[in-house]
């Protein structure tokens, strides 16, 4: 009995979709016959290294390459399982085994990761979704589609509570989880009759936006971070900078050094608001006696790094 050989194939049909992208497939070869399995990963032609059979020139290249080879590993694992059962291996048998309902043990976490990597989410939103994925992995190292019961979702909620997350932060993570379960159901990876969120209700409270009083801001400015808290200095500076400039978190994390502009030796921030899409011009030199400029000076050698923080829920916590 021969073993199936596997290979990655990009744009097999020599046709791009409306976004100028094509699918990467796993090619299975046995006894002069071929069969193809979708990886659900779409790339532009310049993002595929045909010689090395891997993703290149893509911001998520490392993650996508891992996913591609995890796809091959998962298919090969199915083949080996058939060998162990003493079955005569064929491409049709392999396909039928893979096409069975996902109670056969496919990973929801891998699916979650693939959906994020292939999404068109803006970076700050993508990071928020990744933080939910990380929390799921902390809660349980492997999550199968069959694990996603009402009891599992409720236990994950309790786990987030035990970590001290605010009710609204928990609600945000549960909404992310619900989103990807819905996608899995729509793609027929899960049975809609087993939908956990039919029973589980996401709870939240109406938030109240309060403002720092001048004396509170002054107290925070003078706060000295010592010991294990010194690692939070960058976060503290970022918060103060947002206060001085009146920036939303989403706008701050979208800034680059190119948004800091000098006019007649006066420093301005010019950026497009994430929420409204409108251009905003802020004269930093006039705001809070230029304290925002002083913070920028501390990070002048790597401003782009200063503007990149972890997701907002971790910072709030």
BALOBA-1460 file (C-alpha; in Angstrom, 3 decimals):
// residues 317
<rec num="1" residu="x" x="0.000" y="0.000" z="0.000"/>
<rec num="2" residu="x" x="1.409" y="3.341" z="-1.049"/>
<rec num="3" residu="x" x="1.313" y="6.473" z="1.055"/>
<rec num="4" residu="x" x="-0.326" y="9.652" z="-0.213"/>
<rec num="5" residu="x" x="2.074" y="12.503" z="-1.016"/>
<rec num="6" residu="x" x="1.131" y="16.120" z="-0.364"/>
<rec num="7" residu="x" x="2.007" y="19.411" z="-1.986"/>
<rec num="8" residu="x" x="0.834" y="23.032" z="-1.819"/>
<rec num="9" residu="x" x="-0.622" y="24.539" z="-5.009"/>
<rec num="10" residu="x" x="-1.458" y="28.203" z="-5.582"/>
<rec num="11" residu="x" x="-3.997" y="29.423" z="-8.146"/>
<rec num="12" residu="x" x="-4.505" y="25.991" z="-9.723"/>
<rec num="13" residu="x" x="-7.299" y="27.302" z="-11.968"/>
<rec num="14" residu="x" x="-5.166" y="30.249" z="-13.157"/>
<rec num="15" residu="x" x="-7.918" y="32.680" z="-12.292"/>
<rec num="16" residu="x" x="-8.020" y="35.511" z="-9.737"/>
<rec num="17" residu="x" x="-11.122" y="36.609" z="-7.847"/>
<rec num="18" residu="x" x="-12.468" y="40.182" z="-7.779"/>
<rec num="19" residu="x" x="-9.917" y="41.096" z="-5.096"/>
<rec num="20" residu="x" x="-7.042" y="39.918" z="-7.289"/>
<rec num="21" residu="x" x="-6.453" y="36.877" z="-5.093"/>
<rec num="22" residu="x" x="-6.439" y="33.109" z="-5.551"/>
<rec num="23" residu="x" x="-6.726" y="30.067" z="-3.316"/>
<rec num="24" residu="x" x="-3.906" y="27.944" z="-1.886"/>
<rec num="25" residu="x" x="-4.827" y="24.245" z="-1.969"/>
<rec num="26" residu="x" x="-3.320" y="21.040" z="-0.641"/>
<rec num="27" residu="x" x="-2.717" y="18.619" z="-3.501"/>
<rec num="28" residu="x" x="-2.943" y="14.930" z="-2.549"/>
<rec num="29" residu="x" x="-1.343" y="12.456" z="-4.996"/>
<rec num="30" residu="x" x="-1.785" y="8.674" z="-5.055"/>
<rec num="31" residu="x" x="-1.577" y="6.102" z="-7.868"/>
<rec num="32" residu="x" x="-1.375" y="8.743" z="-10.619"/>
<rec num="33" residu="x" x="-4.466" y="10.484" z="-9.314"/>
<rec num="34" residu="x" x="-4.779" y="13.878" z="-7.675"/>
<rec num="35" residu="x" x="-7.288" y="15.451" z="-5.335"/>
<rec num="36" residu="x" x="-7.359" y="18.983" z="-3.962"/>
<rec num="37" residu="x" x="-8.335" y="20.306" z="-0.543"/>
<rec num="38" residu="x" x="-8.970" y="23.958" z="0.230"/>
<rec num="39" residu="x" x="-6.851" y="25.709" z="2.872"/>
<rec num="40" residu="x" x="-9.279" y="28.679" z="2.786"/>
<rec num="41" residu="x" x="-6.230" y="30.934" z="2.456"/>
<rec num="42" residu="x" x="-6.318" y="33.426" z="-0.422"/>
<rec num="43" residu="x" x="-3.265" y="35.366" z="-1.601"/>
<rec num="44" residu="x" x="-2.184" y="37.780" z="-4.289"/>
<rec num="45" residu="x" x="0.267" y="36.353" z="-6.860"/>
<rec num="46" residu="x" x="3.166" y="38.401" z="-5.490"/>
<rec num="47" residu="x" x="2.539" y="36.906" z="-2.030"/>
<rec num="48" residu="x" x="3.311" y="33.335" z="-3.091"/>
<rec num="49" residu="x" x="6.796" y="31.827" z="-3.463"/>
<rec num="50" residu="x" x="6.195" y="29.126" z="-6.081"/>
<rec num="51" residu="x" x="9.653" y="27.610" z="-5.687"/>
<rec num="52" residu="x" x="9.633" y="27.319" z="-1.898"/>
<rec num="53" residu="x" x="5.881" y="26.693" z="-1.647"/>
<rec num="54" residu="x" x="5.297" y="29.332" z="0.992"/>
<rec num="55" residu="x" x="3.795" y="32.758" z="1.659"/>
<rec num="56" residu="x" x="6.002" y="35.823" z="1.221"/>
<rec num="57" residu="x" x="5.568" y="39.626" z="1.228"/>
<rec num="58" residu="x" x="2.516" y="39.365" z="3.507"/>
<rec num="59" residu="x" x="2.188" y="41.028" z="6.953"/>
<rec num="60" residu="x" x="0.984" y="37.692" z="8.387"/>
<rec num="61" residu="x" x="3.336" y="35.466" z="6.380"/>
<rec num="62" residu="x" x="4.645" y="33.495" z="9.367"/>
<rec num="63" residu="x" x="1.161" y="32.761" z="10.707"/>
<rec num="64" residu="x" x="-0.193" y="31.839" z="7.275"/>
<rec num="65" residu="x" x="2.739" y="29.503" z="6.567"/>
<rec num="66" residu="x" x="2.127" y="27.726" z="9.865"/>
<rec num="67" residu="x" x="-1.550" y="27.390" z="8.965"/>
<rec num="68" residu="x" x="-0.740" y="25.931" z="5.549"/>
<rec num="69" residu="x" x="1.468" y="23.235" z="7.006"/>
<rec num="70" residu="x" x="-1.031" y="22.608" z="9.804"/>
<rec num="71" residu="x" x="-3.555" y="21.942" z="7.015"/>
<rec num="72" residu="x" x="-1.256" y="19.336" z="5.489"/>
<rec num="73" residu="x" x="-0.573" y="17.848" z="8.931"/>
<rec num="74" residu="x" x="-4.300" y="17.597" z="9.672"/>
<rec num="75" residu="x" x="-5.017" y="15.844" z="6.347"/>
<rec num="76" residu="x" x="-2.064" y="13.501" z="6.830"/>
<rec num="77" residu="x" x="-3.257" y="12.739" z="10.362"/>
<rec num="78" residu="x" x="-6.599" y="11.656" z="8.883"/>
<rec num="79" residu="x" x="-4.746" y="9.391" z="6.439"/>
<rec num="80" residu="x" x="-2.674" y="7.828" z="9.237"/>
<rec num="81" residu="x" x="-5.843" y="7.237" z="11.230"/>
<rec num="82" residu="x" x="-7.239" y="5.276" z="8.283"/>
<rec num="83" residu="x" x="-4.021" y="3.245" z="8.110"/>
<rec num="84" residu="x" x="-4.331" y="2.392" z="11.800"/>
<rec num="85" residu="x" x="-7.896" y="1.220" z="11.185"/>
<rec num="86" residu="x" x="-6.537" y="-1.216" z="8.588"/>
<rec num="87" residu="x" x="-8.389" y="0.421" z="5.700"/>
<rec num="88" residu="x" x="-7.231" y="0.381" z="2.100"/>
<rec num="89" residu="x" x="-6.183" y="3.967" z="1.419"/>
<rec num="90" residu="x" x="-7.630" y="5.883" z="-1.517"/>
<rec num="91" residu="x" x="-8.143" y="9.550" z="-2.281"/>
<rec num="92" residu="x" x="-11.919" y="9.099" z="-2.202"/>
<rec num="93" residu="x" x="-11.749" y="7.490" z="1.242"/>
<rec num="94" residu="x" x="-9.558" y="10.343" z="2.473"/>
<rec num="95" residu="x" x="-11.979" y="12.944" z="1.102"/>
<rec num="96" residu="x" x="-14.983" y="11.220" z="2.659"/>
<rec num="97" residu="x" x="-13.231" y="11.077" z="6.023"/>
<rec num="98" residu="x" x="-12.344" y="14.776" z="5.897"/>
<rec num="99" residu="x" x="-15.837" y="15.758" z="4.733"/>
<rec num="100" residu="x" x="-17.490" y="14.070" z="7.702"/>
<rec num="101" residu="x" x="-19.201" y="16.367" z="10.251"/>
<rec num="102" residu="x" x="-16.617" y="18.125" z="12.367"/>
<rec num="103" residu="x" x="-17.319" y="15.891" z="15.314"/>
<rec num="104" residu="x" x="-14.267" y="14.098" z="13.854"/>
<rec num="105" residu="x" x="-12.162" y="16.479" z="15.953"/>
<rec num="106" residu="x" x="-11.179" y="19.533" z="13.948"/>
<rec num="107" residu="x" x="-9.755" y="22.421" z="15.954"/>
<rec num="108" residu="x" x="-11.945" y="25.482" z="16.486"/>
<rec num="109" residu="x" x="-8.862" y="27.437" z="17.584"/>
<rec num="110" residu="x" x="-7.181" y="26.797" z="14.223"/>
<rec num="111" residu="x" x="-10.363" y="27.890" z="12.455"/>
<rec num="112" residu="x" x="-10.530" y="31.040" z="14.640"/>
<rec num="113" residu="x" x="-6.905" y="31.864" z="13.772"/>
<rec num="114" residu="x" x="-7.476" y="31.310" z="10.042"/>
<rec num="115" residu="x" x="-10.522" y="33.570" z="9.994"/>
<rec num="116" residu="x" x="-8.616" y="36.406" z="11.683"/>
<rec num="117" residu="x" x="-5.625" y="36.044" z="9.355"/>
<rec num="118" residu="x" x="-7.847" y="36.143" z="6.259"/>
<rec num="119" residu="x" x="-10.073" y="38.966" z="7.484"/>
<rec num="120" residu="x" x="-10.050" y="42.602" z="6.377"/>
<rec num="121" residu="x" x="-10.330" y="43.868" z="9.964"/>
<rec num="122" residu="x" x="-8.429" y="47.028" z="10.788"/>
<rec num="123" residu="x" x="-5.320" y="46.381" z="12.886"/>
<rec num="124" residu="x" x="-6.710" y="47.525" z="16.252"/>
<rec num="125" residu="x" x="-9.814" y="45.327" z="15.819"/>
<rec num="126" residu="x" x="-7.690" y="42.382" z="14.680"/>
<rec num="127" residu="x" x="-5.583" y="42.696" z="17.833"/>
<rec num="128" residu="x" x="-8.742" y="42.684" z="19.953"/>
<rec num="129" residu="x" x="-9.938" y="39.496" z="18.274"/>
<rec num="130" residu="x" x="-6.508" y="37.913" z="18.745"/>
<rec num="131" residu="x" x="-6.672" y="38.732" z="22.464"/>
<rec num="132" residu="x" x="-9.911" y="36.721" z="22.667"/>
<rec num="133" residu="x" x="-8.188" y="33.829" z="20.895"/>
<rec num="134" residu="x" x="-5.274" y="34.006" z="23.360"/>
<rec num="135" residu="x" x="-7.683" y="33.901" z="26.303"/>
<rec num="136" residu="x" x="-9.418" y="30.857" z="24.824"/>
<rec num="137" residu="x" x="-6.042" y="29.130" z="24.490"/>
<rec num="138" residu="x" x="-5.239" y="29.994" z="28.113"/>
<rec num="139" residu="x" x="-8.592" y="28.594" z="29.204"/>
<rec num="140" residu="x" x="-8.161" y="25.368" z="27.221"/>
<rec num="141" residu="x" x="-5.142" y="24.429" z="25.126"/>
<rec num="142" residu="x" x="-7.279" y="22.780" z="22.470"/>
<rec num="143" residu="x" x="-10.889" y="23.569" z="21.634"/>
<rec num="144" residu="x" x="-12.794" y="21.381" z="19.187"/>
<rec num="145" residu="x" x="-16.017" y="22.387" z="17.478"/>
<rec num="146" residu="x" x="-17.762" y="19.742" z="19.552"/>
<rec num="147" residu="x" x="-16.568" y="21.479" z="22.745"/>
<rec num="148" residu="x" x="-18.571" y="24.630" z="22.020"/>
<rec num="149" residu="x" x="-21.529" y="23.871" z="24.251"/>
<rec num="150" residu="x" x="-23.521" y="26.104" z="26.599"/>
<rec num="151" residu="x" x="-21.471" y="24.667" z="29.478"/>
<rec num="152" residu="x" x="-18.187" y="25.536" z="27.741"/>
<rec num="153" residu="x" x="-19.241" y="29.118" z="27.002"/>
<rec num="154" residu="x" x="-20.483" y="29.591" z="30.581"/>
<rec num="155" residu="x" x="-17.222" y="28.192" z="31.979"/>
<rec num="156" residu="x" x="-15.203" y="30.552" z="29.778"/>
<rec num="157" residu="x" x="-17.281" y="33.448" z="31.139"/>
<rec num="158" residu="x" x="-16.479" y="32.322" z="34.705"/>
<rec num="159" residu="x" x="-12.790" y="32.053" z="33.798"/>
<rec num="160" residu="x" x="-12.724" y="35.666" z="32.576"/>
<rec num="161" residu="x" x="-14.452" y="36.768" z="35.777"/>
<rec num="162" residu="x" x="-11.803" y="34.951" z="37.829"/>
<rec num="163" residu="x" x="-9.108" y="36.931" z="35.982"/>
<rec num="164" residu="x" x="-10.717" y="40.165" z="37.158"/>
<rec num="165" residu="x" x="-12.076" y="41.414" z="33.848"/>
<rec num="166" residu="x" x="-14.854" y="44.024" z="33.896"/>
<rec num="167" residu="x" x="-18.314" y="42.826" z="32.857"/>
<rec num="168" residu="x" x="-18.209" y="44.880" z="29.641"/>
<rec num="169" residu="x" x="-14.766" y="43.510" z="28.739"/>
<rec num="170" residu="x" x="-16.099" y="39.983" z="29.222"/>
<rec num="171" residu="x" x="-19.064" y="40.909" z="27.009"/>
<rec num="172" residu="x" x="-16.665" y="42.070" z="24.290"/>
<rec num="173" residu="x" x="-14.754" y="38.765" z="24.326"/>
<rec num="174" residu="x" x="-17.990" y="36.768" z="24.315"/>
<rec num="175" residu="x" x="-19.201" y="38.765" z="21.288"/>
<rec num="176" residu="x" x="-15.972" y="37.872" z="19.487"/>
<rec num="177" residu="x" x="-16.458" y="34.190" z="20.352"/>
<rec num="178" residu="x" x="-20.077" y="34.352" z="19.185"/>
<rec num="179" residu="x" x="-19.007" y="35.946" z="15.890"/>
<rec num="180" residu="x" x="-16.655" y="33.067" z="14.998"/>
<rec num="181" residu="x" x="-19.124" y="30.403" z="16.116"/>
<rec num="182" residu="x" x="-21.674" y="32.042" z="13.790"/>
<rec num="183" residu="x" x="-19.144" y="31.964" z="10.935"/>
<rec num="184" residu="x" x="-18.463" y="28.272" z="11.643"/>
<rec num="185" residu="x" x="-22.195" y="27.516" z="11.506"/>
<rec num="186" residu="x" x="-22.593" y="29.471" z="8.254"/>
<rec num="187" residu="x" x="-19.729" y="27.470" z="6.741"/>
<rec num="188" residu="x" x="-21.410" y="24.261" z="7.938"/>
<rec num="189" residu="x" x="-18.628" y="23.314" z="10.331"/>
<rec num="190" residu="x" x="-21.121" y="23.156" z="13.197"/>
<rec num="191" residu="x" x="-24.706" y="22.051" z="13.690"/>
<rec num="192" residu="x" x="-26.972" y="25.061" z="14.253"/>
<rec num="193" residu="x" x="-29.072" y="22.946" z="16.616"/>
<rec num="194" residu="x" x="-26.126" y="22.930" z="19.039"/>
<rec num="195" residu="x" x="-25.734" y="26.728" z="19.038"/>
<rec num="196" residu="x" x="-24.505" y="27.637" z="22.548"/>
<rec num="197" residu="x" x="-25.583" y="31.270" z="22.350"/>
<rec num="198" residu="x" x="-29.225" y="30.251" z="22.032"/>
<rec num="199" residu="x" x="-29.164" y="29.702" z="25.816"/>
<rec num="200" residu="x" x="-26.209" y="31.818" z="26.896"/>
<rec num="201" residu="x" x="-26.963" y="35.538" z="27.056"/>
<rec num="202" residu="x" x="-24.170" y="38.117" z="26.931"/>
<rec num="203" residu="x" x="-24.418" y="40.500" z="29.866"/>
<rec num="204" residu="x" x="-23.167" y="44.078" z="29.954"/>
<rec num="205" residu="x" x="-23.865" y="47.342" z="31.718"/>
<rec num="206" residu="x" x="-24.143" y="50.811" z="30.268"/>
<rec num="207" residu="x" x="-20.776" y="52.491" z="30.565"/>
<rec num="208" residu="x" x="-20.352" y="55.941" z="32.025"/>
<rec num="209" residu="x" x="-17.618" y="58.087" z="30.513"/>
<rec num="210" residu="x" x="-15.989" y="60.142" z="33.239"/>
<rec num="211" residu="x" x="-13.260" y="62.726" z="32.875"/>
<rec num="212" residu="x" x="-10.147" y="63.207" z="34.941"/>
<rec num="213" residu="x" x="-10.202" y="66.292" z="37.120"/>
<rec num="214" residu="x" x="-7.079" y="68.504" z="36.797"/>
<rec num="215" residu="x" x="-5.846" y="67.383" z="40.227"/>
<rec num="216" residu="x" x="-6.321" y="63.710" z="39.249"/>
<rec num="217" residu="x" x="-4.354" y="64.209" z="36.050"/>
<rec num="218" residu="x" x="-1.598" y="65.960" z="38.015"/>
<rec num="219" residu="x" x="-1.490" y="63.073" z="40.487"/>
<rec num="220" residu="x" x="-1.207" y="60.574" z="37.634"/>
<rec num="221" residu="x" x="1.587" y="62.601" z="36.014"/>
<rec num="222" residu="x" x="3.574" y="62.386" z="39.257"/>
<rec num="223" residu="x" x="2.963" y="58.658" z="39.738"/>
<rec num="224" residu="x" x="6.297" y="56.831" z="39.989"/>
<rec num="225" residu="x" x="6.359" y="53.311" z="38.565"/>
<rec num="226" residu="x" x="8.786" y="51.039" z="40.377"/>
<rec num="227" residu="x" x="9.611" y="47.351" z="40.535"/>
<rec num="228" residu="x" x="7.512" y="45.169" z="38.257"/>
<rec num="229" residu="x" x="5.415" y="48.187" z="37.292"/>
<rec num="230" residu="x" x="8.264" y="49.921" z="35.455"/>
<rec num="231" residu="x" x="7.255" y="47.959" z="32.339"/>
<rec num="232" residu="x" x="4.062" y="50.043" z="32.281"/>
<rec num="233" residu="x" x="5.917" y="53.329" z="31.738"/>
<rec num="234" residu="x" x="5.220" y="53.312" z="28.005"/>
<rec num="235" residu="x" x="1.514" y="52.658" z="28.669"/>
<rec num="236" residu="x" x="1.418" y="55.512" z="31.177"/>
<rec num="237" residu="x" x="3.083" y="57.877" z="28.695"/>
<rec num="238" residu="x" x="0.664" y="56.800" z="25.957"/>
<rec num="239" residu="x" x="-2.326" y="57.480" z="28.227"/>
<rec num="240" residu="x" x="-0.995" y="60.923" z="29.141"/>
<rec num="241" residu="x" x="-0.273" y="61.711" z="25.493"/>
<rec num="242" residu="x" x="-3.879" y="60.821" z="24.602"/>
<rec num="243" residu="x" x="-5.069" y="63.099" z="27.420"/>
<rec num="244" residu="x" x="-2.925" y="66.004" z="26.232"/>
<rec num="245" residu="x" x="-3.943" y="65.589" z="22.580"/>
<rec num="246" residu="x" x="-7.564" y="64.506" z="23.127"/>
<rec num="247" residu="x" x="-6.996" y="61.301" z="21.161"/>
<rec num="248" residu="x" x="-9.090" y="58.141" z="21.104"/>
<rec num="249" residu="x" x="-7.187" y="54.895" z="21.684"/>
<rec num="250" residu="x" x="-8.004" y="53.731" z="18.127"/>
<rec num="251" residu="x" x="-6.599" y="56.950" z="16.657"/>
<rec num="252" residu="x" x="-3.466" y="56.772" z="18.817"/>
<rec num="253" residu="x" x="-2.607" y="53.219" z="17.709"/>
<rec num="254" residu="x" x="-3.060" y="54.210" z="14.058"/>
<rec num="255" residu="x" x="-0.535" y="57.042" z="14.272"/>
<rec num="256" residu="x" x="2.925" y="56.821" z="12.739"/>
<rec num="257" residu="x" x="5.853" y="59.202" z="12.770"/>
<rec num="258" residu="x" x="4.470" y="60.617" z="9.490"/>
<rec num="259" residu="x" x="1.504" y="62.056" z="11.411"/>
<rec num="260" residu="x" x="3.803" y="64.275" z="13.489"/>
<rec num="261" residu="x" x="4.414" y="67.369" z="11.380"/>
<rec num="262" residu="x" x="6.526" y="70.498" z="11.939"/>
<rec num="263" residu="x" x="5.207" y="73.850" z="10.667"/>
<rec num="264" residu="x" x="7.444" y="76.863" z="11.282"/>
<rec num="265" residu="x" x="9.124" y="74.990" z="14.158"/>
<rec num="266" residu="x" x="5.727" y="74.228" z="15.721"/>
<rec num="267" residu="x" x="4.584" y="70.616" z="16.213"/>
<rec num="268" residu="x" x="1.215" y="69.406" z="14.929"/>
<rec num="269" residu="x" x="-0.542" y="66.044" z="14.700"/>
<rec num="270" residu="x" x="-2.403" y="65.529" z="11.428"/>
<rec num="271" residu="x" x="-4.370" y="62.300" z="11.058"/>
<rec num="272" residu="x" x="-7.621" y="60.800" z="9.801"/>
<rec num="273" residu="x" x="-10.061" y="59.806" z="12.554"/>
<rec num="274" residu="x" x="-10.819" y="56.076" z="12.621"/>
<rec num="275" residu="x" x="-14.365" y="56.730" z="13.826"/>
<rec num="276" residu="x" x="-15.405" y="59.570" z="11.513"/>
<rec num="277" residu="x" x="-12.942" y="59.319" z="8.612"/>
<rec num="278" residu="x" x="-12.389" y="63.086" z="8.881"/>
<rec num="279" residu="x" x="-8.948" y="64.723" z="8.875"/>
<rec num="280" residu="x" x="-7.980" y="66.171" z="12.258"/>
<rec num="281" residu="x" x="-5.262" y="68.784" z="12.851"/>
<rec num="282" residu="x" x="-4.061" y="69.292" z="16.429"/>
<rec num="283" residu="x" x="-1.510" y="71.969" z="17.434"/>
<rec num="284" residu="x" x="0.451" y="70.014" z="20.054"/>
<rec num="285" residu="x" x="2.512" y="73.062" z="20.955"/>
<rec num="286" residu="x" x="-0.636" y="74.838" z="22.197"/>
<rec num="287" residu="x" x="-2.108" y="71.930" z="24.186"/>
<rec num="288" residu="x" x="-1.214" y="71.468" z="27.883"/>
<rec num="289" residu="x" x="1.838" y="73.698" z="27.509"/>
<rec num="290" residu="x" x="3.376" y="71.309" z="24.988"/>
<rec num="291" residu="x" x="3.543" y="68.368" z="27.406"/>
<rec num="292" residu="x" x="2.645" y="65.988" z="24.574"/>
<rec num="293" residu="x" x="5.748" y="67.118" z="22.674"/>
<rec num="294" residu="x" x="7.897" y="66.326" z="25.715"/>
<rec num="295" residu="x" x="6.581" y="62.752" z="25.686"/>
<rec num="296" residu="x" x="7.288" y="62.406" z="21.961"/>
<rec num="297" residu="x" x="10.866" y="63.524" z="22.588"/>
<rec num="298" residu="x" x="11.397" y="60.523" z="24.892"/>
<rec num="299" residu="x" x="10.503" y="58.175" z="22.047"/>
<rec num="300" residu="x" x="11.892" y="60.166" z="19.112"/>
<rec num="301" residu="x" x="14.230" y="57.328" z="18.095"/>
<rec num="302" residu="x" x="11.323" y="54.903" z="17.635"/>
<rec num="303" residu="x" x="8.024" y="56.781" z="17.463"/>
<rec num="304" residu="x" x="6.279" y="54.035" z="15.513"/>
<rec num="305" residu="x" x="6.923" y="51.584" z="18.355"/>
<rec num="306" residu="x" x="5.503" y="54.084" z="20.864"/>
<rec num="307" residu="x" x="2.247" y="54.247" z="18.923"/>
<rec num="308" residu="x" x="1.832" y="50.453" z="18.926"/>
<rec num="309" residu="x" x="0.358" y="49.064" z="22.124"/>
<rec num="310" residu="x" x="-1.412" y="45.859" z="23.092"/>
<rec num="311" residu="x" x="-5.174" y="45.744" z="22.731"/>
<rec num="312" residu="x" x="-7.242" y="48.249" z="24.694"/>
<rec num="313" residu="x" x="-8.715" y="45.689" z="27.111"/>
<rec num="314" residu="x" x="-5.248" y="44.741" z="28.409"/>
<rec num="315" residu="x" x="-4.327" y="48.403" z="28.848"/>
<rec num="316" residu="x" x="-7.572" y="49.168" z="30.680"/>
<rec num="317" residu="x" x="-6.991" y="46.221" z="32.971"/>
